Amino acid sequence: MEAVRCLIIGSGPAGYTAAIYTSRANLAPVLYEGIQPGGQLTITTEVENFPGYPNGISGTAMMEELHAQAARFGADIRRGIVTACDLSKRPYKVTIDDKTEIASETIIIATGASAKFLGLPDEQKYAGLGVSACATCDGFFYRKKVVAVVGGGDSACEEAMYLAGLASKVYLIVRKDYLRASQIMQDRVQNHPNIEVLFNTNTLGLFGEQFVEGAHLVRTIGGKEEKFDIAIDGFFLAIGHKPNSDVFKHYLERDENGYIKTTWGTTRTNIPGVYAAGDVADPNYRQAVVAAGMGCVAAIEVERFLS
Ligand SMILES: Cc1cc2nc3c(=O)[nH]c(=O)nc-3n(C[C@H](O)[C@H](O)[C@H](O)COP(=O)(O)OP(=O)(O)OC[C@H]3O[C@@H](n4cnc5c(N)ncnc54)[C@H](O)[C@@H]3O)c2cc1C
């Protein structure tokens, strides 16, 4: 069985940053890219908030640059998905694509999180053309426009509030007849002049020539359905994220939503030598620059652990 000192799982900003630092520290890291080489940013168009790119950069181009930077210092970047692991004792063992086993003294888990979608074909059709799962990332493109946010929890209310500071109007589409958010968030949303909450409402589809121009909705009250359309420029999903952490669930402590728990201010998990960086351990911020920062922290912790 191949044995290495540092194994990095995932090729988003967290994984590649960890690879840059650990390879420059002579730890000869091996990185497995997973099903989505380059991570979530490869499905977006323009990234405008990552420091160092004053004119913005396409998500794919940015991730190619991070890949090249990690490869330049000798990181061994491989295709492959981690399908099983044994973290019961060191060296830890990880199975790639259900066949190859690799042993490692340390592991940096940087497997990200995936936004949940409603499952409508139109979400795919208009991906990057008006459909977004990240208000912080894409809200700026909708200044003085009309948008809708789907969801009824705290993050949906937060996204609606954030967008209300940019857009001229925000519809909050809520499936139930109440908001699940904390009382203070409910009050803020319901008292905001730019936000209209549509209770008991589901989305049936989206329409628009090339970009989103509106949504087909249905309101159900007392078994009676009323179908109607709203004109919008942007459709934001805020119904939660799923961290890609299931493969580690028998060993690592996770919160109720599956985010890997780390000691505050560090990337340490409950297992010594196993670190978690980026969206997989971050229910709060989910931004590329934060993920990259966590990748750096994990790499420095690996270096200290090994020495
Ligand atoms: C459409 C969109 C637009 C966005 N725009 C912005 C923006 O403008 N600015 C910004 O800061 N943030 C933006 N974000 C958020 C940003 O993409 C994430 O915060 C960031 O990518 C998280 O990085 P990460 O390294 O934690 O994981 P990810 O980028 O999610 O990468 C996870 C990696 O782990 C791999 N992986 C998963 N499971 C396994 C496994 N079992 N084995 C091996 N590998 C595995 C995947 O293949 C992938 O390479 C956007 C997100 C989306 C979806």
The ligand as an SDF file (V2000), in Angstrom:
LIG
                    3D

 53 58  0  0  0  0  0  0  0  0999 V2000
  -22.5420   29.1170   -8.3580 C   0  0  0  0  0  0  0  0  0  0  0  0
  -21.5950   29.5160   -7.2420 C   0  0  0  0  0  0  0  0  0  0  0  0
  -20.9850   30.7400   -7.2820 C   0  0  0  0  0  0  0  0  0  0  0  0
  -20.1270   31.1180   -6.2720 C   0  0  0  0  0  0  0  0  0  0  0  0
  -19.5120   32.3340   -6.3570 N   0  0  0  0  0  0  0  0  0  0  0  0
  -18.6380   32.7090   -5.4000 C   0  0  0  0  0  0  0  0  0  0  0  0
  -17.9580   33.9640   -5.4770 C   0  0  0  0  0  0  0  0  0  0  0  0
  -18.1860   34.7530   -6.4070 O   0  0  0  0  0  0  0  0  0  0  0  0
  -17.0840   34.2650   -4.4870 N   0  0  0  0  0  0  0  0  0  0  0  0
  -16.8350   33.4330   -3.4300 C   0  0  0  0  0  0  0  0  0  0  0  0
  -16.0060   33.7470   -2.5840 O   0  0  0  0  0  0  0  0  0  0  0  0
  -17.4760   32.2430   -3.3270 N   0  0  0  0  0  0  0  0  0  0  0  0
  -18.3520   31.8730   -4.2760 C   0  0  0  0  0  0  0  0  0  0  0  0
  -19.0220   30.6790   -4.1620 N   0  0  0  0  0  0  0  0  0  0  0  0
  -18.7470   29.8340   -2.9860 C   0  0  0  0  0  0  0  0  0  0  0  0
  -17.4060   29.1060   -3.1980 C   0  0  0  0  0  0  0  0  0  0  0  0
  -17.4790   28.4220   -4.4200 O   0  0  0  0  0  0  0  0  0  0  0  0
  -17.1340   28.1440   -2.0610 C   0  0  0  0  0  0  0  0  0  0  0  0
  -17.1420   28.8440   -0.8310 O   0  0  0  0  0  0  0  0  0  0  0  0
  -15.7660   27.4890   -2.2320 C   0  0  0  0  0  0  0  0  0  0  0  0
  -15.6520   26.8840   -3.4880 O   0  0  0  0  0  0  0  0  0  0  0  0
  -15.5370   26.4400   -1.1480 C   0  0  0  0  0  0  0  0  0  0  0  0
  -14.3140   25.8690   -1.3800 O   0  0  0  0  0  0  0  0  0  0  0  0
  -13.9120   24.4550   -0.8030 P   0  0  0  0  0  0  0  0  0  0  0  0
  -12.4670   24.2890   -1.1610 O   0  0  0  0  0  0  0  0  0  0  0  0
  -14.3150   24.3300    0.5880 O   0  0  0  0  0  0  0  0  0  0  0  0
  -14.7930   23.3890   -1.5760 O   0  0  0  0  0  0  0  0  0  0  0  0
  -15.4190   23.2310   -3.0370 P   0  0  0  0  0  0  0  0  0  0  0  0
  -15.1040   24.3370   -3.9460 O   0  0  0  0  0  0  0  0  0  0  0  0
  -16.8280   22.8760   -2.7870 O   0  0  0  0  0  0  0  0  0  0  0  0
  -14.6620   21.9530   -3.5690 O   0  0  0  0  0  0  0  0  0  0  0  0
  -14.8620   20.7010   -2.9860 C   0  0  0  0  0  0  0  0  0  0  0  0
  -13.9430   19.7210   -3.6470 C   0  0  0  0  0  0  0  0  0  0  0  0
  -14.0060   18.4940   -2.9620 O   0  0  0  0  0  0  0  0  0  0  0  0
  -14.0670   17.4390   -3.9020 C   0  0  0  0  0  0  0  0  0  0  0  0
  -14.6990   16.2970   -3.2450 N   0  0  0  0  0  0  0  0  0  0  0  0
  -15.9390   16.2100   -2.6830 C   0  0  0  0  0  0  0  0  0  0  0  0
  -16.1430   14.9550   -2.1980 N   0  0  0  0  0  0  0  0  0  0  0  0
  -15.0030   14.2560   -2.4590 C   0  0  0  0  0  0  0  0  0  0  0  0
  -14.5890   12.9230   -2.2280 C   0  0  0  0  0  0  0  0  0  0  0  0
  -15.3740   12.0180   -1.5990 N   0  0  0  0  0  0  0  0  0  0  0  0
  -13.3490   12.5470   -2.6490 N   0  0  0  0  0  0  0  0  0  0  0  0
  -12.5300   13.4360   -3.2440 C   0  0  0  0  0  0  0  0  0  0  0  0
  -12.8610   14.7190   -3.4870 N   0  0  0  0  0  0  0  0  0  0  0  0
  -14.0820   15.1080   -3.1020 C   0  0  0  0  0  0  0  0  0  0  0  0
  -14.8500   18.0160   -5.0720 C   0  0  0  0  0  0  0  0  0  0  0  0
  -14.5800   17.2960   -6.2500 O   0  0  0  0  0  0  0  0  0  0  0  0
  -14.2760   19.4270   -5.1080 C   0  0  0  0  0  0  0  0  0  0  0  0
  -13.0960   19.4480   -5.8560 O   0  0  0  0  0  0  0  0  0  0  0  0
  -19.8880   30.2610   -5.1670 C   0  0  0  0  0  0  0  0  0  0  0  0
  -20.5190   29.0150   -5.1250 C   0  0  0  0  0  0  0  0  0  0  0  0
  -21.3630   28.6370   -6.1410 C   0  0  0  0  0  0  0  0  0  0  0  0
  -22.0270   27.2800   -6.0940 C   0  0  0  0  0  0  0  0  0  0  0  0
  1  2  1  0
  2  3  1  0
  2 52  2  0
  3  4  2  0
  4  5  1  0
  4 50  1  0
  5  6  2  0
  6  7  1  0
  6 13  1  0
  7  8  2  0
  7  9  1  0
  9 10  1  0
 10 11  2  0
 10 12  1  0
 12 13  2  0
 13 14  1  0
 14 15  1  0
 14 50  1  0
 15 16  1  0
 16 17  1  0
 16 18  1  0
 18 19  1  0
 18 20  1  0
 20 21  1  0
 20 22  1  0
 22 23  1  0
 23 24  1  0
 24 25  2  0
 24 26  1  0
 24 27  1  0
 27 28  1  0
 28 29  2  0
 28 30  1  0
 28 31  1  0
 31 32  1  0
 32 33  1  0
 33 34  1  0
 33 48  1  0
 34 35  1  0
 35 36  1  0
 35 46  1  0
 36 37  1  0
 36 45  1  0
 37 38  2  0
 38 39  1  0
 39 40  1  0
 39 45  2  0
 40 41  1  0
 40 42  2  0
 42 43  1  0
 43 44  2  0
 44 45  1  0
 46 47  1  0
 46 48  1  0
 48 49  1  0
 50 51  2  0
 51 52  1  0
 52 53  1  0
M  END
$$$$
